[in-house]
Amino acid sequence: MVIDVSSQVMRVEVNGRRYSKWKVSTAGKGYHTPRGTYRVQRMAKEHYSRKYDMAPMPYSVFFNGGYAVHGSTHIKLLGRPASHGCVRLHPKNAAKLFSLVQKYGAKSTKIVVVN
């Protein structure tokens, strides 16, 4: 997957072929989404942020410590910066992504975050 912070879009490829393109929300003002190339560190179907008042983070795919790609109930904000640093997705798309990572394996999944 490639997450483009400047366009607030995630492109997903499976075996080199385009799978989908989804709107995301990355870090809002005063926060930071880390750039770089990462591997999946862990996954959690149901996760709650201890740092941010137990906010729900469904279908979390963690890639850099506490940073994750995950579902969000803030659907109207998708397509513009609004998170505390994570990459937010529509919950349905987060479920699809989570399922893809499970199917093809965390070790073969690459997460690229670019400007």
N, C-alpha and C positions, 0 to 999 in steps of 0.2 A: 504494500500500500504506500502511496505517496500522498502526504498531507501538505498542501500548499497554503501556508499561512496568509500570504498576500491576497489570494483569491477565496480563502475560506472554503476550500473544496478538497475532498479526498478522492483519489482515484484508486480503484482496487483492480489488481490483475491476478488471474489464476493461471498458472503455467504459461506465463508470457502473453496471455490474451486478456483483453479488457473485460472485466466482469461488471463493474458499475462505477458511477461517479455520484458522490453524495455531498450535500452541504454539511459543513461542520462549524463549530464555534471553537476558536482557540482563545488564548489569553486576552482578557480585556485590559483596559488601561491600569497600569500599576502592577501587572502580573506578567509572567513570562512562560511561553511554551518552548521547551528546549529544541534546538535544531540539531540535525544529525541523522545518522543511520543507526538503527537499534534492532535488537532481537527481542522477542517476547520473553519477559522475565517470569511472569505468572499470570494466571487468569482467575477470574471469580465471576460466576454467574450472578450472584447477589453480593454486592459490596456497599458499605456505607462509610463515608469519609469521617474519620475521627477528627481530622483537622478542621473540617467545615461543617460543624453542627449535625453530624450524622446524615449529611445529604446523600440521597440514593445515587449509586453509580452502577446501574445494571449492565451486565455483559461487559465487565471491565477486562481489558487487555493491557496489562501493565508493561511499559517499555523502558522506563528510566526512574527507578526508585518509586516514588508515589505518583508519578505521571502515568496516565492511562488514556486509552481510547475507550469511551464508554457511552452508554445511552443517557439521555437527559430528558426531563419533562419540560425543559425550556425550549420547546420546538420553535416558537416564534422568533427566537434569537439566532437560530441556525442561519449561517451565511454571513455572520458578522462576529467580531471578537466579543466574547462575553464570559469566558470561563476564568477560573483561578490558575489556569495553566494546562489543564487536561484538554483533550480533544473530545468535544461533545458531538454526539450523533443522535439522529432520530432513534428512538428505542427499537423500532422495527429493523432499521439498518444495523444497529449495534448487535442485535440478535443474529442477523445474517452473517456479519463479520465474525462474531464469536464462533458460530457454527463452522464457517470456512476454516478458521484457525484450528479448531478441533479436528476437522476432517483431514486437512493437509499437514498438520503438525506445527507446533510452536517453533521447533528448530528450523523449519524451512520457511518461516514467515519473516519477512523483512519489513520494518517500519521506517520510512524515510520522511523526515520533516524538513521542508525547505521554506525559504522566504517567499 
